[in-house]
């Protein structure tokens, strides 16, 4: 699986990339039809509490899948986004089984 990172208002972080890669590889083991992930990490410069944004777009058969979340830290935002993707992927997988 190819993973592409895009950072907005934040510098690249190997620690975040390794965390994301670990979680995405677990997803790919369960959902083998995932071929690419585009990860968007953004820090908002406003006064709201939830300033860290994570968005992940997955490519595979059919329409692309996208989930995002805003949290106090990037780690929380990544975890929330991955959980949302799991729900979406499970629905996609059940639809794919119905068509086989």
N, C-alpha and C positions, 0 to 999 in steps of 0.2 A: 504494500500500500504506500502510495506517495502521500507525504504530509507537507503542506505548504503553510508557512507562518507569515502573518502580516501584523505588524505592530503599529499602533497609532498613539502618539504621546507617551510612549514607554520604550525603554531600551530592550533589546533582545536579551533573553535569559535562558541559559542552558538548563537551569533547574526547572523552569516552567515547561520548557520543551520536552525534557525527559519525563516529567509527570504526565503531560498530555500524550506523549508517544506510548507510554506504558498503558494508559487507559484505552487509547484507541486500538492498540494491538489486542487487548482483551476483547474489545468489541468485534474486531475482525475475526478472531478465532470463533466467536459464536455466530457471527453473521458474515460468512465468507464472501458474500457478493459485494462487499465494500471495496472499492478500488482506489479511492482518493479522498483525502480530507483537507479542507481549507480551514485554517484556524485563524480567527481574528481576535486579537487582544488589544483593548483600548482602555485608556485611563481618561476619565472625564475630569475637567478642571472646574467643576461647579461645586457648590457648597452642600450638595446632597450627601447623605451617608453612604449610599451605594455608588461608589465611583469606579469600580473595576468592572469591565464588561468583557465577556467571553462569548464568541459566536463560533459555531462549528458547522460547516457545510460538508455533507458526505455525498460522494458520487458513486453510483452503481447503476444497475438496471432500473429503468423507469425514471420518474422525476427525482431531482436532487432533494436531499433531506437537510433541513436547517433547524438548529435550535440555538438559543442564546439566553444569557442571564446576566443580571447586574447584581453584584454583591459587594461586601466590604473588602474582600481580598480576592486576588486572582484564583487562589486555590479553591475557595468556596464557589466562585463563579464557574470554574472548570468542572467541579464535582456536580453542580446543579445542571449544567449543560449536558454532561454525559448521562445523567439520570433521565433527562428529557429525551435524549437521543435513544436510549434503551427502549423507552415506551414506544416511540415512533417506529423503531426498527422491528420490534416485536409485532406490531400491527402489519408492517410491510411483509414480514416473513410469513405471517399467517395468510395474507392475501396471495402470496406467491405459491404457497402450498395448495391453496384452493384451485389454482389454475393448472396444476400439474396433473 
